[in-house]
Amino acid sequence: MTNARAIELRKTMTESEKKLWYHLRLRQRDGCKFRRQHPLGPYVVDFVCLDKRLIIEVDGGQHAEQEGYDRERTAWLESAGFRVMRFWNNEILREMEAVLEQIDQTLTPLPASPSRGEEVEGQMP
């Protein structure tokens, strides 16, 4: 049932989902492969990068009325080891560059800082 639902959702993507998919597909974000409308457990997520364990959800007005369901869903996905990012439709439609910047920052982890007692290159011990 979930696979059939995922196929149907791919055919009926919202305008904001289509616009975001244009920027996620073809490994444009740090070489990461994203899948769209992908089944995970009992859910179908909007976009997922399995390698980075990152899910991106695009929320429309109906999500304001289903906060409890979204919290439960996010908790399940996080317990499965995924990080969930949520964006409103209007953020994607009006502030795409800011949305992409947040996604890119999440995909590119900060370099690890040296542990206490380790030398930092270029500094005297």
N, C-alpha and C positions, 0 to 999 in steps of 0.2 A: 504493500500500500504506500509506503513512504517513497519508494522509487518512482511510482506512477505520479505521486504528488509532486516530486522534484521535477520530473519531465514537464508536467503541466505548468509549474511555476516558471520554468525556463522560457516557455512559450509566451507567458503573460507578464513579463517583467515590467515594473513601473518605469516611468521616465527617469526618475532619479537612480534606480538600479541600473538602467541602461547606460546612463552617463558615467556612473562610477565604474561599471564593468569595462567601459572603453579604456579607463586608466589602469585597471588591474590586470587585464588579459595580456597575453603574450609576454609574460615575465618582465613587465615594465617597471615594477617596484622592486628594486634591489635584486633583480633576477629571480624573484619568488614566483612560484606557480600558484595561481589562485584558481579555485573551482567555484562555479556559481550554482546556487540552489542545490546544495549538496546534502544528502541525508547523513545525519550523525545520530545514532541511537534512535530515539522516538521522534526526533526533530528534523526539519530541513532548514539549514542555515543559508542566509543570503549569499555570503562569500566566505571561503575558508582557504587558508594556506596551511596545508597539513604539515609541511616541514617545519614551519615556525610556530605551529599550534595557535594560529591567530584566526579568529572569526570576526567578520565585519557584518553588522546588521544595519539595515536601512529601515528606519521607523517612520511610518506615516501617522496620521491623526488617530487611527484606531488604537495605537499603542498607549495613548494617554488613558484609554478606558480599560486596558488589560495589564496594568502594572504588576499585579500579583502573578499572572501567568508568565510575564516576561522575567520577573525575579526568579521564579521557580526554574524556568528554562535556562537562564543564565547560570544559576547555581549548579544545575546538572552539567552543563557544558564545562564550567570551571572545574567541577569535581572530576571530569574526564581529562583534565590537563590542558584545557584551552583558555586563552585570554580572549575576552569578548569586548569589542569596541562597538559602540552604537552611535549612529548619526541620524539626525532628523532629515527628512526629505528636503526641507528648505535649506539646510546647511549644505547639502550636496549641490542643489540647484543654484545657490547664491554665493557660496564660499568654497568652491571646489579646491582651490589652491590650499586653503587652510586645512581642509579635510585630508588632502593628499600629504601635506606636511606632517600631520599627526600620525598618519599611517606609516610614512617613511621613518619617522622617529621611533615608532614601535618596532619596526622591522630591523632597524639598525641599532643594536644595543650599544650603549656607551662602553668605551674601553675600560677594562678592569683597572681600578686604581691599585697601586702597589701596596702590599701588606706592610704592616709596621715592621721596621727593621730591614726591609728590602731597599736596595739602592735604586734611585731614580736616575736613569741615564742622563748624563750631562750635569749632575749635581755631585758635589763633593760629599763623601760620607761623613 
